[in-house]
Amino acid sequence: MTEVSSLTGRLLVAAPALTDPNFDRAVVLLLDHDEEGSLGVVLNRPTPVGVGDILASWAALTGEPDVVFQGGPVSLDSALGVAVIPGDEGPLGWRRVHGAIGLVDLETPPELLGPALGSLRIFAGYAGWGPGQLEGELSEGAWYVVESEPGDVSSPRPEQLWRAVLRRQRSELAMIARYPDDPSLN
């Protein structure tokens, strides 16, 4: 078995040629990546459902837009909280994933985490890959792997995140940010 270099905490940015509608122009934050597979959340798929409609106690702690995001096509009936907490130590009910980004235990009383939160976003479902599946997609060129920044989790304009993440790259990837939505109209 080949060793897998962890991409936990990095972003997967969908290549324009990726044809799966679940991931068209998606930006995925990888929360876990090892030899057993990968799990992440799509950062730029807001839904019309308000956080207060499903998790009222957490609504006051989420940023704008204060809606639930579709984290991916798997387990849409489950919720994940992803938060940015500055500093070295996180509070009880938060598990560091990478840098200041971590997962929130949504069973924890919000008032215990609220004072420490820099930002919080709620996701319905997640994106998942079995062992070796993501590596196969990467070798086919379906995704670009780039560094995440804490602000990616709470972007106030998630519909612009795909272009913004590509534009900040110091490589030829920055040019892909200008790729037209429909190349046939070019």
matplotlib code that plots the C-alpha trace (Angstrom):
import matplotlib.pyplot as plt

x = [0.0, 1.3, 1.7, -0.7, 0.6, -2.1, -3.9, -5.9, -6.6, -5.9, -8.4, -9.6, -10.6, -12.6, -10.9, -13.2, -13.4, -14.8, -18.3, -19.9, -22.7, -22.1, -18.6, -19.0, -16.7, -16.6, -14.1, -13.7, -12.0, -10.4, -11.1, -9.5, -7.3, -5.4, -5.0, -8.6, -10.1, -11.0, -13.7, -14.4, -17.0, -17.9, -17.4, -19.3, -22.8, -25.2, -28.7, -31.8, -32.3, -31.4, -29.3, -32.0, -34.5, -32.6, -30.1, -31.6, -29.2, -26.2, -27.8, -26.5, -22.9, -22.9, -21.6, -23.2, -24.7, -26.4, -27.6, -26.8, -24.3, -24.5, -21.2, -21.5, -23.6, -23.2, -25.4, -27.4, -29.5, -26.4, -24.8, -21.2, -19.9, -16.6, -15.2, -12.1, -10.7, -7.6, -4.9, -3.1, -5.7, -9.3, -12.2, -14.0, -16.2, -13.8, -11.3, -8.4, -8.2, -5.5, -4.2, -7.1, -9.7, -11.5, -14.7, -17.4, -19.2, -22.8, -23.9, -21.8, -23.8, -23.1, -22.5, -19.3, -17.9, -19.3, -16.8, -13.9, -15.3, -13.8, -16.3, -18.7, -20.4, -22.9, -22.8, -25.5, -23.7, -20.1, -18.0, -16.3, -13.8, -12.9, -9.3, -7.3, -10.4, -9.3, -5.8, -7.2, -9.2, -6.1, -4.0, -6.8, -6.6, -10.1, -8.9, -6.2, -4.8, -4.0, -3.4, -6.5, -6.8, -9.0, -11.2, -12.1, -14.4, -16.5, -16.3, -19.2, -19.4, -19.3, -20.4, -17.1, -14.9, -13.8, -12.4, -11.0, -9.0, -7.6, -6.8, -4.6, -2.4, 1.1, 1.2, -0.6, -3.7, -4.4, -5.2, -7.9, -9.9, -10.8, -12.1, -15.6, -18.7, -19.7, -16.6, -18.9, -19.9, -16.3]
y = [0.0, 3.4, 6.1, 9.0, 12.4, 14.2, 17.1, 17.8, 21.5, 22.2, 23.3, 21.4, 23.8, 22.2, 22.4, 23.9, 20.5, 18.7, 17.6, 16.3, 18.9, 18.4, 19.9, 22.4, 25.3, 23.9, 24.9, 22.0, 22.3, 18.9, 18.1, 14.7, 12.9, 9.7, 6.2, 5.4, 8.1, 11.8, 14.0, 17.7, 20.3, 22.5, 26.1, 27.8, 26.2, 28.3, 27.0, 29.1, 27.5, 29.7, 28.3, 29.4, 27.1, 24.0, 24.9, 27.9, 27.9, 28.3, 31.0, 34.0, 32.8, 32.3, 35.0, 36.3, 34.8, 33.1, 30.1, 26.4, 25.5, 22.2, 20.6, 17.9, 15.2, 12.7, 12.6, 15.8, 15.1, 15.6, 18.9, 19.8, 23.0, 24.5, 27.3, 29.5, 30.0, 32.2, 31.4, 28.3, 26.6, 26.0, 25.6, 22.4, 21.3, 22.3, 20.1, 21.7, 20.4, 22.8, 26.1, 28.1, 26.0, 23.2, 21.2, 22.2, 19.6, 20.9, 19.0, 21.4, 24.4, 27.3, 29.7, 27.7, 28.2, 31.6, 33.9, 32.0, 31.9, 34.0, 32.6, 29.7, 28.1, 25.2, 22.6, 20.0, 16.9, 16.5, 15.4, 12.0, 9.8, 6.2, 5.0, 6.2, 7.7, 11.4, 10.5, 9.2, 12.3, 14.4, 12.5, 13.0, 16.8, 17.2, 19.3, 21.9, 21.6, 24.9, 26.3, 27.4, 30.6, 31.0, 33.5, 30.9, 29.2, 32.3, 34.2, 36.7, 36.2, 32.4, 32.7, 34.4, 32.1, 29.8, 32.8, 34.5, 31.4, 30.9, 34.6, 34.7, 31.9, 32.8, 30.5, 29.9, 28.9, 32.6, 32.8, 30.1, 32.4, 34.2, 31.0, 31.7, 30.1, 28.8, 28.5, 27.9, 31.6, 32.8]
z = [0.0, -0.9, 1.8, 1.7, 2.4, 4.4, 2.8, 6.0, 6.3, 2.6, 0.0, -3.0, -5.8, -8.6, -12.0, -14.6, -16.4, -13.3, -14.5, -11.3, -10.6, -6.8, -7.2, -10.1, -9.1, -5.5, -2.9, -0.4, 2.9, 3.8, 7.4, 7.3, 4.8, 5.4, 4.0, 5.1, 2.9, 2.9, 4.3, 3.7, 3.4, 0.4, 1.5, -1.2, -1.4, 0.8, 1.0, 1.6, 5.0, 8.0, 10.8, 13.2, 11.4, 12.3, 15.1, 16.8, 19.7, 17.3, 15.0, 16.9, 16.6, 12.8, 10.5, 7.3, 5.4, 8.4, 6.5, 6.4, 3.8, 1.8, 2.8, 0.2, -1.2, 1.7, 4.9, 4.1, 7.3, 9.5, 10.6, 11.0, 12.6, 11.4, 13.4, 13.5, 16.9, 17.2, 19.7, 20.8, 23.0, 21.9, 24.3, 25.3, 22.4, 19.6, 17.9, 15.9, 12.3, 11.0, 12.2, 13.7, 11.9, 13.8, 14.2, 16.7, 18.7, 18.2, 21.3, 23.4, 24.9, 22.5, 25.4, 26.3, 22.8, 21.9, 23.6, 21.9, 18.3, 15.6, 13.1, 12.8, 9.8, 9.8, 7.1, 6.2, 4.9, 3.7, 0.8, 1.2, -0.7, 0.0, 0.2, -2.9, -4.5, -4.0, -5.1, -8.3, -8.9, -8.2, -10.7, -13.3, -12.7, -11.3, -8.3, -7.5, -4.0, -2.4, 1.1, 3.1, 5.0, 8.1, 6.2, 3.6, 6.2, 6.8, 3.5, 3.4, -0.4, -0.8, -4.4, -5.2, -3.2, -6.2, -8.1, -5.0, -3.9, -7.4, -7.9, -4.7, -6.0, -7.0, -10.0, -13.3, -11.2, -10.8, -14.5, -14.1, -11.9, -15.2, -16.8, -18.1, -16.6, -20.0, -22.3, -25.3, -25.1, -25.2]

ax = plt.figure().add_subplot(projection="3d")
ax.plot(x, y, z, "-o")
ax.set_aspect("equal")
plt.show()
